[in-house]
Amino acid sequence: MAHLLIEGIQAIKAYTRFPGYDLIAADPDNGTSCRIQVKSRWATDYDRAFPLRNLETDFVVLVALNRGFRYRRQGESGGKQAPELYVFPIDLLVPLVKTSGGWSKVHLRNVLDVDTYKDRWDLVKEYLTRGDEKGIARN
């Protein structure tokens, strides 16, 4: 939520455990809003995948916290790195969701040009600005 606010995007936290999304971003001048689901991974050596079952959202933000190694031996840095945030429109991810053994996951290796989605808060701004074009109901 802090990153949205820093980017000048008004945001509020949704009610706890609300299905499908965690945050609501809004543009009161346009009367538009969007739902954002947040996924996080704490380990630096995570498998570059994240669970995604509920698709009732407009964006998914993956926060790779990179706080240390889980599966590797801890080195001098302990594996700590700067966090990475990916902003994905849900339409991009829907065809990439793979279900196996009751789990639904998205693997970053399947996202074309995945690094171009790092810190792409402009996608949220654009979505909120183009509300009428996307068929978004105005409040």
DSSP file with accessible surface (Angstrom, degrees, kcal/mol):
  #  RESIDUE AA STRUCTURE BP1 BP2  ACC     N-H-->O    O-->H-N    N-H-->O    O-->H-N    TCO  KAPPA ALPHA  PHI   PSI    X-CA   Y-CA   Z-CA
    1    1 A M     >        0   0   97      0, 0.0     4,-2.3     0, 0.0     5,-0.2   0.000 360.0 360.0 360.0 -37.1    0.0    0.0    0.0
    2    2 A A  H  >  +     0   0   63      1,-0.2     4,-2.7     2,-0.2     5,-0.2   0.892 360.0  53.3 -60.4 -39.2    2.9    2.3    0.8
    3    3 A H  H  > S+     0   0   81      1,-0.2     4,-1.7     2,-0.2    -1,-0.2   0.884 108.1  50.4 -65.8 -37.5    4.2    2.1   -2.8
    4    4 A L  H  4>S+     0   0    2      2,-0.2     5,-2.7     1,-0.2    -1,-0.2   0.945 112.1  47.2 -62.5 -46.4    0.8    3.0   -4.2
    5    5 A L  H ><5S+     0   0   87     -4,-2.3     3,-1.6     1,-0.2    -2,-0.2   0.897 109.0  53.9 -64.0 -39.9    0.6    6.1   -1.9
    6    6 A I  H 3<5S+     0   0  127     -4,-2.7    -1,-0.2     1,-0.3    -2,-0.2   0.881 106.8  53.3 -60.4 -35.6    4.2    7.1   -2.8
    7    7 A E  T 3<5S-     0   0   76     -4,-1.7    -1,-0.3    -5,-0.2    -2,-0.2   0.405 123.7-106.3 -80.8   2.7    3.2    7.0   -6.5
    8    8 A G  T < 5S+     0   0   68     -3,-1.6     2,-0.6     1,-0.3    -3,-0.2   0.707  77.2 135.3  81.6  19.9    0.3    9.3   -5.8
    9    9 A I      < -     0   0    6     -5,-2.7    -1,-0.3    -6,-0.2     2,-0.2  -0.904  56.0-128.2-103.9 119.5   -2.4    6.5   -6.1
   10   10 A Q  E     +A   26   0A 118     16,-0.8    16,-2.5    -2,-0.6     2,-0.3  -0.471  39.0 172.3 -66.8 133.9   -5.0    6.6   -3.4
   11   11 A A  E     -A   25   0A  13     14,-0.2     2,-0.3    -2,-0.2    14,-0.2  -0.997  19.1-170.8-146.1 147.9   -5.3    3.2   -1.7
   12   12 A I  E     -A   24   0A 104     12,-2.3    12,-2.6    -2,-0.3     2,-0.4  -0.960  31.5-108.4-135.0 154.7   -7.0    1.6    1.2
   13   13 A K  E     -A   23   0A 130     -2,-0.3    10,-0.3    10,-0.2     3,-0.1  -0.666  35.8-128.0 -81.7 132.9   -6.7   -1.8    2.8
   14   14 A A        -     0   0    7      8,-2.9     3,-0.1    -2,-0.4     4,-0.1  -0.351  43.7 -72.2 -72.9 163.4   -9.7   -4.1    2.1
   15   15 A Y  S >  S-     0   0  192      1,-0.1     3,-1.5     2,-0.1    -1,-0.2  -0.218  70.7 -81.0 -54.7 142.8  -11.5   -5.8    5.0
   16   16 A T  T 3  S+     0   0   87      1,-0.3    -1,-0.1    -3,-0.1     6,-0.0  -0.195 112.0   3.5 -52.3 134.5   -9.3   -8.6    6.5
   17   17 A R  T 3  S+     0   0  233      1,-0.2    -1,-0.3    -3,-0.1    -2,-0.1   0.776  82.9 168.4  59.1  30.3   -9.6  -11.8    4.5
   18   18 A F    X   -     0   0   88     -3,-1.5     3,-0.8     3,-0.2    -1,-0.2  -0.614  42.7-108.1 -71.2 128.4  -11.8  -10.3    1.8
   19   19 A P  T 3  S+     0   0   90      0, 0.0    -1,-0.1     0, 0.0    -3,-0.0  -0.379  91.4   6.7 -65.5 131.7  -11.8  -12.9   -1.0
   20   20 A G  T 3  S+     0   0    9     -2,-0.1     2,-0.3    37,-0.0    -2,-0.0  -0.002 120.6  40.2  97.1 -29.8   -9.9  -12.0   -4.1
   21   21 A Y    <   -     0   0   40     -3,-0.8    16,-0.3     1,-0.1    -3,-0.2  -0.996  43.4-165.3-154.8 159.0   -8.1   -8.8   -3.1
   22   22 A D  S    S+     0   0   66     14,-2.7    -8,-2.9    -2,-0.3     2,-0.3   0.648  77.9  34.5-113.2 -29.0   -6.2   -7.0   -0.4
   23   23 A L  E     -AB  13  36A  16     13,-2.4    13,-2.6   -10,-0.3     2,-0.5  -0.931  59.1-148.7-130.8 155.6   -6.2   -3.4   -1.5
   24   24 A I  E     -AB  12  35A  45    -12,-2.6   -12,-2.3    -2,-0.3     2,-0.4  -0.996  13.4-163.8-124.8 123.6   -8.4   -1.0   -3.3
   25   25 A A  E     -AB  11  34A   0      9,-2.4     9,-2.4    -2,-0.5     2,-0.3  -0.862  15.1-174.6-103.4 144.3   -6.8    1.8   -5.4
   26   26 A A  E     -AB  10  33A  30    -16,-2.5   -16,-0.8    -2,-0.4     7,-0.2  -0.972  30.5-156.9-142.0 153.1   -9.0    4.7   -6.5
   27   27 A D  E >>> - B   0  32A  32      5,-2.7     5,-1.7    -2,-0.3     4,-1.3  -0.900  13.4-172.3-124.5  96.2   -9.0    7.8   -8.6
   28   28 A P  T 345S+     0   0   78      0, 0.0    -1,-0.1     0, 0.0     5,-0.0   0.808  82.2  62.2 -63.8 -26.3  -11.7   10.1   -7.1
   29   29 A D  T 345S+     0   0  151      1,-0.2   100,-0.0    -3,-0.1    -2,-0.0   0.858 116.4  30.7 -66.1 -34.8  -11.4   12.6  -10.0
   30   30 A N  T <45S-     0   0   46     -3,-0.8    -1,-0.2     2,-0.1     3,-0.1   0.514 105.7-126.0 -97.0 -11.2  -12.4    9.9  -12.4
   31   31 A G  T  <5 +     0   0   19     -4,-1.3   108,-1.5     1,-0.2     2,-0.3   0.830  66.1 131.7  69.3  31.7  -14.7    8.0  -10.0
   32   32 A T  E   < +B   27   0A   1     -5,-1.7    -5,-2.7   106,-0.2     2,-0.3  -0.800  31.5 177.4-116.8 159.5  -12.8    4.8  -10.8
   33   33 A S  E     -B   26   0A  38     -2,-0.3     2,-0.3    -7,-0.2    -7,-0.2  -0.963   9.0-159.3-150.5 163.9  -11.3    2.1   -8.6
   34   34 A C  E     -B   25   0A   1     -9,-2.4    -9,-2.4    -2,-0.3     2,-0.4  -0.986  19.3-121.6-146.2 156.6   -9.5   -1.3   -9.0
   35   35 A R  E     -B   24   0A  76     -2,-0.3    23,-1.7   -11,-0.2    24,-1.7  -0.812  23.4-163.9-100.6 139.2   -8.8   -4.3   -6.8
   36   36 A I  E     -Bc  23  59A   1    -13,-2.6   -14,-2.7    -2,-0.4   -13,-2.4  -0.988   6.3-158.3-128.9 125.3   -5.3   -5.4   -6.0
   37   37 A Q  E     - c   0  60A  11     22,-2.8    24,-2.9    -2,-0.4     2,-0.5  -0.866  14.5-149.7 -99.3 133.7   -4.3   -8.8   -4.6
   38   38 A V  E     - c   0  61A  51     -2,-0.4     2,-0.4    22,-0.2    24,-0.2  -0.906  14.4-177.4-110.1 129.1   -0.9   -8.9   -2.9
   39   39 A K  E     - c   0  62A  47     22,-2.9    24,-3.3    -2,-0.5     2,-0.3  -0.967   8.8-168.4-120.2 139.1    1.3  -12.0   -2.9
   40   40 A S  E     - c   0  63A  61     -2,-0.4     2,-0.4    22,-0.2    24,-0.2  -0.948  16.6-167.8-131.8 153.4    4.6  -12.1   -1.0
   41   41 A R  E     - c   0  64A  73     22,-2.3    24,-2.8    -2,-0.3    25,-0.6  -0.994   3.6-168.5-134.4 123.7    7.6  -14.4   -0.8
   42   42 A W        +     0   0  121     -2,-0.4    25,-3.0    23,-0.2    26,-0.4   0.832  60.9  84.1 -85.0 -32.3   10.1  -13.8    2.0
   43   43 A A    >   -     0   0    4     23,-0.2     3,-1.1    24,-0.2    23,-0.4  -0.480  66.7-145.7 -80.5 140.7   12.9  -16.1    0.9
   44   44 A T  T 3  S+     0   0   18     24,-2.9    25,-0.2     1,-0.3    -1,-0.1   0.842 102.0  50.3 -68.2 -32.7   15.5  -14.9   -1.6
   45   45 A D  T 3  S+     0   0   23     23,-0.5    -1,-0.3    27,-0.1    24,-0.1  -0.031  79.5 144.2 -99.8  34.5   15.8  -18.4   -3.1
   46   46 A Y    <   -     0   0   23     -3,-1.1    -5,-0.0     1,-0.1    18,-0.0  -0.207  67.2-102.4 -65.7 165.8   12.1  -18.9   -3.5
   47   47 A D        -     0   0   84      2,-0.2    -1,-0.1     1,-0.1     3,-0.1   0.319  48.3-111.3 -78.4  12.7   11.1  -20.9   -6.6
   48   48 A R  S    S+     0   0   95      1,-0.3    60,-3.0    59,-0.1    61,-0.5   0.885  87.5 102.4  56.4  41.4   10.0  -17.8   -8.6
   49   49 A A  E     -F  107   0B   0     58,-0.3    -1,-0.3    59,-0.1    58,-0.2  -0.950  50.6-165.9-143.3 160.5    6.4  -18.9   -8.4
   50   50 A F  E     -F  106   0B   0     56,-1.9    56,-2.5    -2,-0.3     2,-0.1  -0.993  28.6-102.8-149.1 150.0    3.4  -17.9   -6.2
   51   51 A P  E     +F  105   0B  29      0, 0.0     2,-0.3     0, 0.0    54,-0.3  -0.471  36.0 175.0 -73.5 142.5    0.0  -19.4   -5.5
   52   52 A L        +     0   0    1     52,-2.5     3,-0.1    -2,-0.1    -2,-0.0  -0.793  18.7 142.7-150.2 102.5   -2.9  -17.8   -7.2
   53   53 A R        +     0   0  200     -2,-0.3     2,-0.6     1,-0.2    -1,-0.1   0.794  60.3  62.7-106.4 -49.1   -6.3  -19.3   -6.8
   54   54 A N        -     0   0   56      1,-0.1    -1,-0.2     2,-0.1   -34,-0.0  -0.731  53.9-179.4 -88.4 120.2   -8.8  -16.4   -6.6
   55   55 A L        +     0   0   59     -2,-0.6     2,-2.0     1,-0.1    -1,-0.1   0.225  46.1 115.0-103.4  13.6   -8.9  -14.4   -9.9
   56   56 A E        +     0   0  125      2,-0.0     2,-0.3    34,-0.0    -1,-0.1  -0.465  59.6  86.1 -84.8  67.5  -11.5  -11.9   -8.8
   57   57 A T  S    S-     0   0    3     -2,-2.0   -21,-0.2     1,-0.1     3,-0.1  -0.932  71.5-134.7-152.8 171.0   -9.1   -8.9   -8.9
   58   58 A D  S    S+     0   0   26    -23,-1.7    32,-2.4     1,-0.3    33,-0.4   0.734  88.1  18.3-103.5 -31.9   -7.7   -6.4  -11.4
   59   59 A F  E     -cD  36  89A   5    -24,-1.7   -22,-2.8    30,-0.3     2,-0.4  -0.979  58.3-152.2-139.0 151.8   -4.0   -6.6  -10.5
   60   60 A V  E     -cD  37  88A   0     28,-2.8    28,-3.0    -2,-0.3     2,-0.6  -0.997  11.7-161.2-121.5 127.4   -1.7   -8.9   -8.6
   61   61 A V  E     -cD  38  87A   5    -24,-2.9   -22,-2.9    -2,-0.4     2,-0.6  -0.954   4.6-158.3-109.2 116.8    1.4   -7.4   -6.9
   62   62 A L  E     -cD  39  86A   0     24,-2.0    24,-2.6    -2,-0.6     2,-0.7  -0.869   4.4-162.8 -93.6 123.4    4.1  -10.0   -6.2
   63   63 A V  E     -cD  40  85A  24    -24,-3.3   -22,-2.3    -2,-0.6     2,-1.0  -0.918   3.8-166.0-109.8 105.1    6.4   -8.7   -3.4
   64   64 A A  E     -cD  41  84A   0     20,-3.1    20,-2.3    -2,-0.7   -22,-0.2  -0.821   5.4-172.5 -89.0 100.9    9.7  -10.7   -3.4
   65   65 A L        -     0   0   59    -24,-2.8    16,-0.2    -2,-1.0   -23,-0.2   0.781  11.4-157.3 -70.5 -28.8   11.0   -9.6    0.0
   66   66 A N        +     0   0    4    -25,-0.6    15,-2.4   -23,-0.4   -23,-0.2   0.903  32.7 154.5  53.1  50.6   14.4  -11.3   -0.4
   67   67 A R        -     0   0  109    -25,-3.0    13,-0.3     1,-0.3     2,-0.2   0.466  60.6 -51.3 -90.4  -2.1   15.0  -11.5    3.4
   68   68 A G        -     0   0    5     11,-0.5   -24,-2.9   -26,-0.4   -23,-0.5  -0.835  69.0 -58.3 151.2 172.1   17.4  -14.5    3.3
   69   69 A F        +     0   0   26      9,-1.3     5,-0.1    -2,-0.2    11,-0.1  -0.610  32.1 178.1 -84.0 142.8   17.9  -18.0    2.1
   70   70 A R  S    S+     0   0  145     -2,-0.3    -1,-0.1     3,-0.1     4,-0.1   0.743  85.2  24.1-105.5 -39.1   15.5  -20.8    3.0
   71   71 A Y  S    S+     0   0  164      2,-0.1     2,-0.3   -26,-0.0    -2,-0.1   0.564 112.9  67.8-107.3 -15.2   17.1  -23.7    1.1
   72   72 A R  S    S-     0   0  146      1,-0.1     2,-0.1     3,-0.0    -3,-0.1  -0.705  92.2 -89.2-104.8 163.2   20.7  -22.7    0.7
   73   73 A R        -     0   0  230     -2,-0.3     2,-0.3     1,-0.1    -2,-0.1  -0.437  50.5-106.5 -67.8 137.9   23.5  -22.2    3.2
   74   74 A Q        -     0   0  102     -2,-0.1    -1,-0.1    -5,-0.1     2,-0.1  -0.490  40.2-165.1 -68.6 126.7   23.6  -18.7    4.6
   75   75 A G        -     0   0   47     -2,-0.3     3,-0.4    -3,-0.0    -1,-0.1  -0.148  45.2 -69.8 -94.5-162.3   26.5  -16.7    3.2
   76   76 A E  S    S+     0   0  209      1,-0.3    -2,-0.1     2,-0.1    -1,-0.0   0.904 137.4  40.1 -60.3 -41.3   28.0  -13.5    4.4
   77   77 A S  S >  S-     0   0   79      1,-0.0     3,-1.4     2,-0.0    -1,-0.3   0.624 103.5-130.4 -82.9 -12.1   25.0  -11.5    3.4
   78   78 A G  T 3   -     0   0   14     -3,-0.4    -9,-1.3     1,-0.3     3,-0.1   0.600  61.1 -72.7  72.3   7.0   22.6  -14.2    4.5
   79   79 A G  T 3  S+     0   0    1      1,-0.3   -11,-0.5   -11,-0.3    -1,-0.3   0.495  88.7 154.2  85.3   3.3   21.0  -13.8    1.2
   80   80 A K    <   +     0   0  125     -3,-1.4     2,-0.3   -13,-0.3    -1,-0.3  -0.475  10.9 158.9 -72.1 133.1   19.4  -10.5    2.0
   81   81 A Q        -     0   0  104    -15,-2.4     3,-0.1   -16,-0.2   -13,-0.0  -0.894  48.0 -73.4-141.0 171.3   18.7   -8.3   -1.1
   82   82 A A        -     0   0   75     -2,-0.3   -18,-0.0     1,-0.1   -15,-0.0  -0.403  59.3-101.6 -66.6 143.4   16.5   -5.4   -1.9
   83   83 A P        -     0   0   67      0, 0.0     2,-0.4     0, 0.0   -18,-0.2  -0.296  31.3-146.8 -63.8 151.9   12.8   -6.3   -2.3
   84   84 A E  E     -D   64   0A  51    -20,-2.3   -20,-3.1    -3,-0.1     2,-0.5  -0.987   8.6-162.0-122.4 133.0   11.4   -6.6   -5.8
   85   85 A L  E     -D   63   0A  13     -2,-0.4    34,-3.0   -22,-0.2     2,-0.5  -0.970   2.2-167.0-120.1 127.3    7.8   -5.7   -6.6
   86   86 A Y  E     -DE  62 118A   1    -24,-2.6   -24,-2.0    -2,-0.5     2,-0.6  -0.946   6.8-156.6-112.4 131.4    6.0   -6.9   -9.7
   87   87 A V  E     -D   61   0A   0     30,-2.8   -26,-0.2    -2,-0.5    36,-0.1  -0.925  18.4-179.0-111.6 110.0    2.7   -5.3  -10.8
   88   88 A F  E     -D   60   0A   0    -28,-3.0   -28,-2.8    -2,-0.6     2,-0.2  -0.930  27.1-131.4-113.9 127.7    0.8   -7.7  -13.0
   89   89 A P  E >>  -D   59   0A  35      0, 0.0     3,-1.2     0, 0.0     4,-1.1  -0.533  27.1-125.6 -65.6 141.6   -2.6   -7.1  -14.7
   90   90 A I  H 3> S+     0   0   12    -32,-2.4     4,-2.3     1,-0.3     3,-0.4   0.859 107.5  65.1 -62.5 -32.6   -4.8  -10.1  -13.9
   91   91 A D  H 34 S+     0   0  125    -33,-0.4    -1,-0.3     1,-0.2   -32,-0.1   0.816 100.2  52.8 -60.4 -28.6   -5.5  -10.6  -17.6
   92   92 A L  H <4 S+     0   0   46     -3,-1.2    -1,-0.2     1,-0.2     4,-0.2   0.874 113.9  41.4 -70.9 -37.7   -1.8  -11.4  -18.1
   93   93 A L  H >X S+     0   0    0     -4,-1.1     3,-1.8    -3,-0.4     4,-0.7   0.789  92.6  80.4 -85.5 -29.1   -1.8  -14.1  -15.4
   94   94 A V  G >< S+     0   0   65     -4,-2.3     3,-1.2     1,-0.3    -1,-0.2   0.902  96.5  44.5 -50.9 -48.6   -5.1  -15.9  -16.0
   95   95 A P  G 34 S+     0   0   91      0, 0.0    -1,-0.3     0, 0.0    -2,-0.1   0.681 111.0  57.3 -72.2  -9.4   -3.8  -18.1  -18.8
   96   96 A L  G <4 S+     0   0   33     -3,-1.8    11,-0.4    -4,-0.2     2,-0.4   0.503  74.9 114.5 -97.2  -5.7   -0.5  -18.8  -16.9
   97   97 A V    <<  -     0   0   32     -3,-1.2     2,-0.5    -4,-0.7     9,-0.2  -0.530  48.7-165.1 -70.7 123.7   -2.2  -20.3  -13.8
   98   98 A K  E     -G  105   0B 113      7,-3.1     7,-2.9    -2,-0.4     2,-0.5  -0.949   5.0-153.5-112.7 131.4   -1.2  -24.0  -13.5
   99   99 A T  E     +G  104   0B  98     -2,-0.5     2,-0.3     5,-0.2     5,-0.2  -0.901  24.0 157.6-108.1 130.0   -3.1  -26.3  -11.2
  100  100 A S  E >   -G  103   0B  96      3,-2.6     3,-1.9    -2,-0.5    -2,-0.0  -0.947  67.0  -5.9-151.5 127.8   -1.3  -29.4   -9.8
  101  101 A G  T 3  S-     0   0   76     -2,-0.3     3,-0.1     1,-0.3    -2,-0.0   0.814 129.6 -53.0  59.8  32.1   -2.1  -31.4   -6.8
  102  102 A G  T 3  S+     0   0   72      1,-0.3     2,-0.4     0, 0.0    -1,-0.3   0.408 116.2 111.6  85.1  -3.6   -4.8  -29.0   -5.7
  103  103 A W  E <   - G   0 100B 168     -3,-1.9    -3,-2.6   -52,-0.0     2,-0.5  -0.857  54.2-152.8-105.3 140.5   -2.5  -26.0   -5.9
  104  104 A S  E     + G   0  99B  21     -2,-0.4   -52,-2.5    -5,-0.2     2,-0.3  -0.958  26.7 171.5-110.6 124.1   -2.8  -23.2   -8.4
  105  105 A K  E     -FG  51  98B  62     -7,-2.9    -7,-3.1    -2,-0.5     2,-0.5  -0.944  29.7-148.0-134.7 154.1    0.5  -21.4   -9.2
  106  106 A V  E     -F   50   0B   0    -56,-2.5   -56,-1.9    -2,-0.3     2,-0.5  -0.989  17.2-152.4-118.3 127.7    2.0  -18.9  -11.5
  107  107 A H  E >   -F   49   0B  32     -2,-0.5     3,-1.9   -11,-0.4     4,-0.3  -0.879  12.0-142.3-100.2 128.9    5.7  -19.3  -12.4
  108  108 A L  G >  S+     0   0    0    -60,-3.0     3,-1.8    -2,-0.5     6,-0.2   0.806  98.3  70.1 -60.3 -27.9    7.5  -16.2  -13.3
  109  109 A R  G 3  S+     0   0  186    -61,-0.5    -1,-0.3     1,-0.3     4,-0.1   0.748  96.1  54.8 -62.3 -19.5    9.4  -18.1  -16.0
  110  110 A N  G <  S+     0   0   66     -3,-1.9     2,-0.7   -14,-0.1    -1,-0.3   0.522  85.5  94.6 -91.0  -6.5    6.2  -18.2  -17.9
  111  111 A V  S X  S-     0   0    6     -3,-1.8     3,-1.2    -4,-0.3     4,-0.1  -0.791  82.0-125.0 -88.9 116.0    5.6  -14.5  -17.9
  112  112 A L  T 3  S-     0   0  137     -2,-0.7     4,-0.1     1,-0.3    -2,-0.1  -0.401  90.2  -4.2 -61.7 128.5    7.0  -13.0  -21.1
  113  113 A D  T >  S+     0   0  110     -2,-0.1     3,-2.1    -4,-0.1    -1,-0.3   0.910  81.1 178.4  52.7  49.5    9.5  -10.2  -20.3
  114  114 A V  G X  S+     0   0   17     -3,-1.2     3,-2.0     1,-0.3     4,-0.2   0.829  70.3  63.0 -54.1 -36.1    8.8  -10.6  -16.6
  115  115 A D  G >  S+     0   0   95      1,-0.3     3,-1.3     2,-0.2    -1,-0.3   0.733  88.7  70.1 -67.0 -18.6   11.3   -7.9  -15.5
  116  116 A T  G <  S+     0   0   72     -3,-2.1    -1,-0.3     1,-0.2    -2,-0.2   0.597  92.2  61.0 -73.2  -7.8    9.3   -5.2  -17.4
  117  117 A Y  G X  S+     0   0   47     -3,-2.0   -30,-2.8    -4,-0.3     3,-1.2   0.412  74.1 120.2 -97.6   1.7    6.6   -5.6  -14.8
  118  118 A K  B <  S-E   86   0A  68     -3,-1.3   -32,-0.3     1,-0.3     3,-0.1  -0.499  92.4 -10.8 -68.4 128.8    8.9   -4.5  -11.9
  119  119 A D  T 3  S+     0   0   88    -34,-3.0     2,-1.5    -2,-0.2     3,-0.3   0.796  83.8 159.1  53.8  37.4    7.5   -1.4  -10.2
  120  120 A R    X>  +     0   0   73     -3,-1.2     3,-1.7     1,-0.2     4,-0.6  -0.320  10.0 145.5 -90.2  57.4    5.0   -0.8  -12.9
  121  121 A W  H >>  +     0   0   12     -2,-1.5     4,-2.0     1,-0.3     3,-0.6   0.742  61.1  75.6 -65.2 -19.9    2.6    1.3  -10.8
  122  122 A D  H 3> S+     0   0   69     -3,-0.3     4,-2.8     1,-0.2    -1,-0.3   0.800  85.7  63.0 -62.8 -26.5    1.9    3.2  -14.0
  123  123 A L  H <> S+     0   0   28     -3,-1.7     4,-2.1     2,-0.2    -1,-0.2   0.899 104.9  45.6 -64.8 -38.2   -0.3    0.3  -15.1
  124  124 A V  H <X S+     0   0    0     -3,-0.6     4,-2.5    -4,-0.6     5,-0.2   0.935 112.9  50.0 -68.8 -45.5   -2.6    0.9  -12.1
  125  125 A K  H  X S+     0   0   88     -4,-2.0     4,-2.1     1,-0.2    -2,-0.2   0.926 112.3  47.7 -58.0 -45.6   -2.6    4.7  -12.8
  126  126 A E  H  X S+     0   0   92     -4,-2.8     4,-2.5     1,-0.2    -1,-0.2   0.910 109.9  52.5 -63.3 -42.4   -3.5    4.1  -16.5
  127  127 A Y  H  < S+     0   0   33     -4,-2.1    -1,-0.2     1,-0.2    -2,-0.2   0.921 111.8  46.0 -59.1 -44.3   -6.2    1.6  -15.5
  128  128 A L  H >< S+     0   0    4     -4,-2.5     3,-0.8     1,-0.2    -1,-0.2   0.853 113.5  49.3 -69.2 -34.1   -7.8    4.1  -13.2
  129  129 A T  H 3< S+     0   0   84     -4,-2.1     3,-0.3     1,-0.2    -2,-0.2   0.878 111.2  48.7 -72.6 -36.9   -7.5    6.9  -15.8
  130  130 A R  T >X S+     0   0   78     -4,-2.5     4,-1.6     1,-0.2     3,-0.5   0.033  71.7 134.6 -94.2  31.0   -9.1    4.9  -18.6
  131  131 A G  T <4> +     0   0    0     -3,-0.8     5,-2.4     1,-0.2     4,-0.3   0.852  69.9  47.6 -49.1 -48.9  -12.1    3.7  -16.5
  132  132 A D  T >45S+     0   0  103     -3,-0.3     3,-1.2     1,-0.2    -1,-0.2   0.898 109.2  54.0 -64.6 -37.5  -14.7    4.3  -19.1
  133  133 A E  T <45S+     0   0  148     -3,-0.5    -1,-0.2     1,-0.3    -2,-0.2   0.832 109.6  48.1 -66.1 -31.5  -12.8    2.6  -21.9
  134  134 A K  T 3<5S-     0   0   86     -4,-1.6    -1,-0.3    -3,-0.3    -2,-0.2   0.403 116.5-111.7 -90.9   2.0  -12.4   -0.5  -19.9
  135  135 A G  T < 5 +     0   0   67     -3,-1.2     2,-0.4    -4,-0.3    -3,-0.2   0.756  59.0 162.2  76.5  22.5  -16.1   -0.7  -18.9
  136  136 A I      < -     0   0   26     -5,-2.4    -1,-0.2    -6,-0.2     2,-0.2  -0.612  41.2-118.8 -78.8 131.5  -15.4    0.1  -15.3
  137  137 A A        -     0   0   79     -2,-0.4     2,-0.2     1,-0.1  -104,-0.2  -0.483  24.7-128.9 -69.9 135.6  -18.5    1.3  -13.5
  138  138 A R              0   0  108     -2,-0.2  -106,-0.2  -106,-0.1  -107,-0.1  -0.620 360.0 360.0 -83.4 148.2  -18.2    4.7  -12.0
  139  139 A N              0   0  160   -108,-1.5    -1,-0.1    -2,-0.2  -107,-0.0  -0.301 360.0 360.0 -72.0 360.0  -19.1    5.2   -8.4
